[in-house]
Amino acid sequence: MDAFEAIHERRSVRRFKPDPVTREDIMQIVDAANWAPSAMNRQPWEFIAVSGEYLQKMGQSFKTVIEPHLKEWDDKPDDGSSLSREGFLQFAANYGNAPVVLVVLTKAEGEPRLHTADLESASAAMENLLLAATALGLGTCWMTGPLLDSEYLRRLLAIPDDKTIVALTPLGYPAVVPKAPKRFDPELTQKIRWVGNLPEFGGVKPDGA
Ligand SMILES: Cc1cc2nc3c(=O)[nH]c(=O)nc-3n(C[C@H](O)[C@H](O)[C@H](O)COP(=O)(O)O)c2cc1C
């Protein structure tokens, strides 16, 4: 699978088969994450692979924490690309039955600009991780909802104070691949502005210049 295929085929998967994921696959995926670009080459990321009873505990706790928040959601039926409230609650309870959850951490220390740069770098690692998993036929879902439960996650996974949780993702073979949510402006008539005078780009000066 080439890079463009992986980019287009990656979906946020929320239901997984119980089939195990190999340690080699996890290492290959984390290696791809480790090759992300990083501000000042700080490579400020770390990963935790959670499985078994620890994953079950994470799910039970996330379900309890997320339940009151879900009451604020419109209870739309599952439309093939996003889950109903009940469907999301089931997903939360065991991370969609995924055999593994990968947690991405970054450094928590440093002045705010440095911390922002570290979060950005760790997000680049996260995206590499998702794309590598897609290339191996595995499903993922970038999740920050569980950060509502960070105190519990920190205790359960022994995450020290000098680390911030950036995001986590379940990892496993998809049981259901959701429909791709429509992209806003898929023809890219609004999302890009061309500034400059190369004729092949059809560029113009920005207003007021
Ligand atoms: C920063 C970030 C946080 C997200 N948090 C969650 C989450 O907590 N739970 C969830 O189910 N999906 C979460 N998602 C996934 C988005 O819902 C999903 O990417 C979006 O609906 C587009 O669908 P696609 O990933 O299949 O293209 C998150 C995505 C990003 C980038």
The ligand as a Gaussian input file, in Angstrom:
#p B3LYP/6-31G(d) Opt

LIG

0 1
 C       -7.410000      15.203000      17.936000
 C       -8.467000      14.152000      17.649000
 C       -9.247000      13.672000      18.693000
 C      -10.212000      12.672000      18.457000
 N      -10.888000      12.143000      19.526000
 C      -11.790000      11.145000      19.324000
 C      -12.420000      10.509000      20.433000
 O      -12.168000      10.832000      21.581000
 N      -13.310000       9.521000      20.167000
 C      -13.585000       9.106000      18.902000
 O      -14.410000       8.189000      18.739000
 N      -12.987000       9.674000      17.817000
 C      -12.101000      10.678000      18.005000
 N      -11.417000      11.229000      16.919000
 C      -11.673000      10.713000      15.564000
 C      -12.570000      11.644000      14.754000
 O      -13.891000      11.551000      15.219000
 C      -12.474000      11.233000      13.262000
 O      -11.134000      11.400000      12.830000
 C      -13.378000      12.064000      12.357000
 O      -14.738000      11.814000      12.653000
 C      -13.129000      11.744000      10.864000
 O      -13.296000      10.358000      10.598000
 P      -12.101000       9.499000       9.946000
 O      -10.984000       9.486000      10.959000
 O      -12.661000       8.103000       9.727000
 O      -11.697000      10.159000       8.677000
 C      -10.443000      12.198000      17.134000
 C       -9.649000      12.686000      16.086000
 C       -8.657000      13.630000      16.343000
 C       -7.763000      14.098000      15.221000

